[in-house]
């Protein structure tokens, strides 16, 4: 697929603070790209430059064929934006907000009403926007992002404030739009969300992309494929580093975590050893390692 976004050697500073540091990145048309990173890593600055809300100090950003996107009305017609801290007019009812944005985009308001029904909020049309819950307001913002069928949707922390069921509905909704050929760029603090939804993930640290690839690829490159958790009495310690396949052992309160590239061989020897201390052990699980393990290892925040 052709690239719909091309970022070349972009730097953005706020005074002496370097938010984005000589960053280059391309995004293919029709993919979901997740941008991960700790607070202050540069995620919001990067996505706001792609949206045309900020200008890079150095470098170029071309999106959907537009080399100049700041204050470009033709470009803004091609995109949908859900800001991290977006707000709407409190004195308007939800239905009035939808009608207003339908006029902005010159599209039928019925498109927005259909999406509102999709998220079970049709009964909120006559509710003042300021009286919505945080999750309901987030869904209304999502409807306003997608109802005019943009080529690219930018979602900054889209599931913040949503309950688990609404978050799953959001994931299904975004996948549906990807299947229709739309490109989605999202930032999120929920690493499992990025693993579940994204074709590729860019992990940012200090304004630079330190890892880029599919969740499966990043996991394969960065950590061993399985994690065994041994649950035991608090204060009990096991020295299991010498078992076959073990690459790393971690202790956390009443659990020992073993990372292994051969979990069957590890389990064979581990169960024999644990039988001798069975009164101290309360359980054992085997899990595939996740993108969260990559994130924690990469950013050096292991306990």
N, C-alpha and C positions, 0 to 999 in steps of 0.2 A: 504493500500500500504506500502511496506517496505521503510525504511529510506535510502535515497541516500546520505545524508549529516548528519554527527553527529559531533557536536562541544561540547566539554566537558571542562568546567572550564578554559576557555582560557583568558589569560591576555596578553596585548601587551602595552609596554611603549616606548615612545621616550624621552630619558633622564628622567626627573622627571614628564613628562606628561603621565598620564594613558589614553591611547586611547580606550582600551577594558579592562573591569574590571570583571574578573571571570565570563565570559559569557558562557552559555550553550544553545544550540539550535539544533533542528533536522528539517530536510526538507524531506518530502515524495517524492518519485519518481513520476514524472508527475504533480507536482503542480507548480503554480506560486506563489512565495513568494516575497512580497514587503518589503523593508527595508526603513523606514522613520526616520527622525530625523533632528534636526537643524545642521547647519554647526558646525563641531567639535564634533558631537555626536559619531563618530566612524564608520560611514557607510562605507566609502571608505576603511579604514583599515580592517574592517571585511571582505568585499568582496574580497580584495586583498589577504588576508590569505586563503580564500576558493579557490582562483584561483591558489594558489601556488606561488605567487609573494613575499609574506612575511612569515616569520616564527613566530609563537607565542612564547612569552617568557616562558609562563607556559600553560599547558593544551594540549589537542590533537584535531586534526581535521582530520576526515576520510571522503573522498569524493569518491563516486563510487567504494567503496571497497579498495581504496588506502589509507593506513595509513601514507604514506610519499609522499607528493605531490610537495615539493619544488624541482625544476629542474628535475622533473620526466617526461621524454619524453612520456612514455606510458600513463601517466595521461593526458598530454596536448593534446593527440590525441582524448580524450573523451570529451573535453570541447570547447566551443566557448566563446570569451571574447571581449566585447566592452568596452574599457576604457573610463573614464570620459574625459580625455584630450589626447585621442589617436591621433597619427599622422602617416602619411605615406610619402613615398619618393616623394617630390615635383616634381622632374625631370621626373617622370614616368607618362604616360597616364593611364587613368582609366582601359582600357582594359589590359594594361601591368601589372598593379597591380593585377588584377584578375588572369591573367596567372601565375604570380609569386606565389600567394597563392595557386593556384591549384596544382602547383608543390610541395609546402611545404606539402600539405595534401594528395598528390597522388590521386586526384579525377579529373574528367573531368571538364574543365573550363566552359562547357556548363551549369553546375548547377548554377554557379555564374552569367552567362549571363542571364539565365532565371529569376533569382531573380532581376537583374538589370532592366529587362523589367517589372517585377511585380510592381516596383516602378517608372515606366515611365522615366527611365534614360538610355535607350538603346542608345539614340543619344549622350551620353557623353563618349562613349568608347574611342574616339580619343581626348578627352579633357585632358589637363594636370591636375593632381590631385590638384595642387596648385591654379588652376583657378576655382575650384568648389566653390559654395556658401557654407556657414557653414551647411545649412540643407542638401545640396546634399552630402557633405563630410560625414555627419553623416549617411546617407543612405548607402553609399558605405561601411562604417565601419560595418554597420548592416549586409549587404550582406556577408562580410568576416567572420562575426561571425557565420552565420547559414549555409552557402552553403555546408559545409562538413558534415552536419547533426550530430551535436554533441549530446551526451547524456544530457549535461547540458550547458545552455547558461547563462553567467553572463553579465548583462547589467547595466552599471553605468551611470545614467542619460541619458537613451536612446533617449528621445524625446527633449533634449536640442537643441534649434535652429531650430526645426521643426515648420512649420505653422500648424494651426488646422486640415486641411485636411490630411496632411502627418502624423500627430500624430494619427489620427483615423485609417489610413491605417496601421500604425505601430501596433496599438492595435489588429487589425484584424489578422495581420501577426503572432504576438506572440500567440494569441489564437489558430490559425491554428496549430502551432508547438506543443502547449500543447496537442491538440487533437490527435496528432501523438505520444504522449507519452514522449515528451521531458520535462525536468525540466527547469524552468526559475527562476533565482534570479535577482531581479532588485532593484536598488536604484533610488529614484526620489524625487524631490522637489514639484512635482505636486500631491497633495494629491488626487485629483479627479481621476488621472491616476491610482493610487494604488487601489482606491475603485472600479474603473471600471474593472480592469484587474486581480486583485490578488485573489487567493483562501484564502490566509492568509497574514496578515501584522504584521511585528515586528516593534514596535516603540522603537527607541533607545534614551537614554538620558545619557550623561556622561559615555558612554561605556557599558551600561547595557540595557538589554531588559526590558522595563517597562510595555509594553503591548504586547500580542501576541494572535492572533485569526483572524477569518474571519472578513471582514469589517462589516457585519451585526451583528456579535457577539459583536464586540467592541462598535458599536453604541448602541446596546441594553443595554450593561453593564455600559456605561459611561454617557450617556445623555438621556434626555427625547425624545420621538420619533418624535415630531413635533415642528416646529419653526414658529411663526406668526410674520410677519413684518408689522408694522404700520408706514406708511410714512406720514410725517407732515411738517409743517413749521419749519425752522431752529430756534432753541432756545425754542421750545415748549416742555414741559415735561408732561408725563403722569405717574401717580402712579397706576400701574395695578397689583402689586404683590398679591393683595387679591382676584383676579379673580379665579374661580375654575380651578384646574389642573396646575396652574402656579408653576414652580419650580425655575425659574430664569428670571430676566428682565435685559436687557442690553440696554444702550443708545449709539447711534452712530450718531452724527451730526443731520441729519433730519430724523432719523428713530429710532423706539423703537422695540426691538426684545424680544419676549416672548417665553420661552420654556415650553411646556405643554405636559402632558401625557394623556390629554383628550381634544383634540382640538375642538370637537363639543360643549362641555359644555363651554369651554373658549369663543368660538366665539359667542355663544348665549348671554352671558352677555357682551362681548366686543362690539358687534354691537349696543346694547342698549346704552351703555355708550358713544360710539363715535358719535352717532346721535346727542347728545347734544352739541358736539364740531365739527360738520361736516365741518365748515368753516376752521378749522385748519388742517384737514386731507386730504391728496391727494391720498391715496391708501392703500390697504391692501392685503397681500399675505399669503398663508399657504404653508409651505415647509416641507418635511421630513428632519430631521436632517441628516447631512452627516458626513463622516469620518473626514472632515476638522474641524467640531465642536469638535469632540473627541480630535483631535490633539491639537487644540488651548487650550481647557480646561485642557488637561493633562499636557502640557508644560507651563501652567500658563501665557499665553501671551494675555489674553483677554484685550480688551480696557476698 
